[in-house]
């Protein structure tokens, strides 16, 4: 706050009352109407008018103190003394330990919070980066929150994991937007005012069975009283791939396969004989250059806001258009938000918040090692053209009757990767409407009733037409049309009563909530084939000649009711206690369809004790919490009573297809939801007038009653076993967040850093019926690297250790068992040496050992920011450590023993007698030693990385220039680079593979350059 004293007005001597006046503005110089100005300790007050002016008569001005308060701004106190006129500037709400943060069904001062709660620093600055969702905003900015990017596919959404994974089922945080659970489409980052993450069970327990994976509380921007204000934020950018693999050229591919044949002791393939197939020796295409491009990105956000002393409004429009790095991949999104609230009377406020977003995204498959777009750009021979002279797509060889067609089988069943991206016609629009309406009634000063109703409507359609594939390779003479439609309607009704009371040094805050929600869902799909024409105008289901599959459908209803109570107590700003209890009842379960979720937390603010007088320490608080919450996401909609399955049978005296009904799964009426229990101990510290803040936490989170399908009872005659509660998973770790803000002369600077550790372990699988869970995720049905077992993390790698390559025939001969027999009898120099772990003299699955998993053991982030006069700069570093990735890409791109695919150019460095120190096994068309088909840790790589995630430089024009347009106008220009530099040992395209760490040529994250401006009027 800044105060400018106008020329002194002489005061009459010994006057008991005196009128005063003044004006209140924000930091930009805009007048602030509706600011409450009250004489401290009295009911004597007023509010500023539409120009921000106020008048008030005060008694005993020498002792009088004025209090200025307004939503979204810091409350300020000012002694009147002998002043009669004031110019007041209010600053935006604080971001330190004294800030007020939004928590479950309420707000709290940060320094008084008893649970593990983190806020996202500077969300408005982060929103100016080229990102399109909340998940990207969180990455690296909040301790204990791990964001796993699913590569750079514009249609993909990152996975958010708060304090580790606790289940093999669906698990994602609950999003709460403006006080209501939110299940709608992606939020516009520019609409967001603040993000709070409720990390422990005590903080999240008030949301019960929806909050086992934590809660992300989002508050969107609201209008402020005053002159209407218009803001425009826009940027234009370009995206490029910074690291790409390369395939062998035509001559190198021929030489590699001739070498592989020689090493296998078989004849060289005729397709790679230059005299028989000279066409195959000529390089015509660099397929990586053909499928990757420089993609553009454009973003526009416009906001109009304002209001008066009775009502406030905000309207925002967003447009985001991004081209992916790969051809024909893109994302286009439109958003519209209409938000307002109105004070009907001093005691009644009503409001609404409507958010509409439409998204149309097109991605591509990069997770399949048969049909992935990127891996097929390696497989496709460099001799093949993108298109034939007649404009049709080229194949692995020319079409018959060309003589080269006889060699088509030698190059494998490969898709033309450009055709794979450009040939299909795909449309996938998603329309979501989310509306919130509320009424708030304050019958007494400390009593508040609020009723909120939310309606969420989502319509999603998908249509894909796949034309025929005539070219040699992976040809298909049939065309297909796939179409589906999803409709989901959900309503939520919350009724809340809150009461606050101060009794001397005691403070009580009671909250009670009753909540109900219901969801209706319907889905259908249809696939047809054999269309006479493939023109756009003919791609409709009614033009198909054949329907080879029955239309599919799915329908369900879901309901949840909840009763919630919470008590917060504090004494003398030193001792704090919070207790809550929530009862949830769900339609998904039978006998145990309701449960109670308790939580308790407490804190001791040592810095408020009379004995505390430590210079430089403003805040010192210890806190601890315990709580339980359920995971409704892990329970199928009719898990307790499995519905009948329909199918078609060819039956009858006159055989025909008839619809049949059968049970394919056993039921379990005793099924319960998974239950998460968390203990947390924390420290909050504020130093140097709270310029330096430190938050530290230690937590243990147990997930009990893991839901899995067990083996079927063989006497029941049903193919699948019942879904049951089995097993326990533990996550534990440390979290540290540090923030520092200061100013030296005209230079202001900020440092925000965080670091978190995580250890994930399966404690038991009691009731599962097996000592481990064998996961089916695989590479070309050959490599199955994942298993979960007690004492190991979820989705642990279970692999045979390798000890490098045999460098000579002597090394092969020396690797024998106790009887002198070769442990690897088919090995030759240049093959992998596998460890005989169990000492039985042979290599098989009994030699597999656990090798960790893909979840980071350490995550960290560092943001540096500075402002000097009109210039600003920020730098954001983000990284992970302890990550292991399974590089399944090497199985088919380093392996000459498959179908003749082209190979990655790194095979030029495979083992040969002339290159004995290589780390890639020798080329061979017959993988006799199972170098590639054995699931070994040769595929396992260090996926740790440090990334300069963002660098931004900006300049804001001085007010002396912009005020010529309109007083309070602001204009800032900036340039930013996303993913500027990455430091990693991982050999794949990008270490942010996502998921469980299986990489078969994943879509890489782009490096993005943008320029933009922020205009305020």
Secondary structure, DSSP 8 states (H G I E B T S, - for coil): --EEE-S-----TT-SEEEEEEEEE-TTS-B-TT-EEEETTSS-EEE--TTSEEEEEEESTTT-EEEEE-TTB--EEEE-TT--EEEEE--B---STTSEEEETTEEEEGGG--S-EEE-TTHHHHTTSS--SHHHHHTTTSTTEEEE--TT-TT---EEEES----SS----EEEETTEEE-SS---GGGEEEEEEE-SHHHHGGGGGG-TT-EEEEEE----SEEEEEEEEEEEEEEE-S----B--HHHHHHHHHHHHHHHTS---GGG-TTT-GGGGS----HHHHHB--EEEEEEEEEEEEE-SSEEEEEEEEEEEEE-SBTT-EEEEEEEEEEEEEEEETTEEEEEEEEEEEEEEE----S-TTT-HHHHHHHS-TTS-SB-TTSSB--SS--TTSGGGGGGGGG-S---HHHHHHSSEEE-EEEEEEEEEEEEEEEETTEEEEEEEEEEEEEEEEEEEE--B-SSSS-B---EEEEEEEEEEEEEEEEEEEEEEEETTEEEEEEEEEEEEEEEEEEEEEEEE--S--SGGG-SGGG-SB--S--EEEEEEEEEEEEEEEEEEEETTTEEEEEEEEEEEESS-STT-EEEEEEEEEEEEGGGSTT---TTEEEEEEEEEEEEEEEGGGS-TTTTS---EEEEEEETTTTEEEEEEE--B---TT---EEEEEEEEEEEEEETTTTEEEEEEEEEEEEES-EEE----TTTT-SB--EEE--EEEEEEEEEEEEEEEEETTEEEEEEEEEEE-EEEEEE-TTSSSSEEE----BTTTB--EEEETTS-TTEEEEE-EEEE--SHHHHHH-B-TTS-BSSTT--TTSEEE--TT-SSS-SGGGEEE---SS-SEEEEEEEEEEETTEEEEEEEEEEES-EEEETHHHHHS-TTSS----BGGGGGS-BTTBTT-SS----SS-TT-TTTS-BTTSEEE--EEEEEEEEEEEE--HHHHTTTSTT-EEEEEEEEEEEEEEE---SS-S---TTSEESS-----EEEEEEEEEE-
